[in-house]
Amino acid sequence: MPRKQSWIWFICVLIFLSHQLLQKIGHWEIPFIDSYLDPFLSLPILLGGMLLERNFILRKLYPNISKEPYQFSLFETIVLSIFFALLFEEGFPRWSQEFTRDEWDYIAYFLGSLLFYFYINRSPLKF
């Protein structure tokens, strides 16, 4: 991940962890943020982590192939986003009663995927 994109990913991780600490330890409750911030940030964090891992492995296994960092295609981003959204919203609530299904979370996953694709995976602004 180039430097600008890795900072955006890191900020997403910090916001997620801060929210978890404030919610679990500080007992702060802001219903809208408590409901939709985690789904919004989950895909940028997960897909960004997968991108970091993929770039790390490709650099270690194939150092002479390309100096350009790997980027997910739009198709890969869509497929992975659908997979994780279905896993989180359909699978987890069936396996554990600690998870709840919320149709509005799909919008948060979609918006998080857009954040990942345009600002973490690749930057729309070329400098």
N, C-alpha and C positions, 0 to 999 in steps of 0.2 A: 504494500500500500504506500503510495507516495506520502510525503510528509503532511500536506494539508488534509488529505483524507484520513490519515491515522489520527490527527488531532480531533477531527469530528467524531470518529469512533470512540476515542478516549473520553471525550466529553459526554457521549451517550452513556458510557459505562459509569462515569462519575455521577451523572444525574440519576441513573438507575440505583446505584448503591446508596446514594444520599437519600433517595426516596424510601428505600427499604429500611434504612436506619431510622429515619424520622417516623416512619409508620410503625415499625415493630418495637423500637426502643423508646422513642419519644412520644409515642401514642398520638401523633398528629393525624387528624383526619380531615381530608378534603375529598369528598366523595367522587367528584368527576376525575380528579387526578389519580385517586386510588384505584378507580375502575379502569382507566384507559391509558395511563402512562406506561405501565409495564407491557401491555400488548404493543403499544407504539414503538417502544425501544427494543423489544425482544428481537425483532428481525434485523434491525441494523447491527445489533450486538452479535447475534448468532452468525449472520452472513459475513459480517466483518471479521469475526474470528475464523470462520472457514476460509476466507480470503487470505488472511495472514498465514494460516497453516499451509494453504496451497502454495503460496509464494515461497514460504520457507522450504517446503519439500522440493519444489521445482528447482530452487537455487542450489540445494544440496545435491540432488540427484543428477541434475542436468545443468551444470554451471555454464556451459558453452552454447546453449540453445538460443537464449534471448536475454537481452538486458532489460527489456520492457517488462513491467510487472504484469502478472496475470490479472485479468478482469473477467468477472462473470458476464456471460451474454445476457441479453434481455430474456431469452427463453429459459436459461438456467435460473435466473432470478425469479421469474414467474413460477416455475415448477417448484423450486425450493420454498417460496413464500406460501404457495397453496398447500404444500406438504406440511409445513410447520403450523399454519393456521388450522388445518384440519386436525392435526395431532393435538394441538392445545385446546381447541374448542369442541372437538367431537370425541377424541380418544381419551384424554385425561379425565374429563368428567364421568366417563363410563367406568374407568378403572378406580377412581377414588372420589369419595364424596367431598373431599376438601377443595375440589375444583368445581367451578360453576360455568355453565355454558351461557354466553351472551352474544347474540347476533351482532351487536354493535362493535364488538371486538374485531370483527372482520374488517371494518373500516379502519380501525387503528392499525391492524396488520398491513393493510394496503398502503396507508400513508407512511408507515415505517419502511415498507419495501421501496417506496419512491425515494425516501430519504437515503436509504442505502444505495440504490441504483445511481442516483444523480450526484450524490455528494460524498459517498464513501468508496463505491466501486469505481466511479469515474467522475471527474469534475467537469461540469458543463462549461466552465469558463477556462479558456486556454490563455495562460500568461506566458 
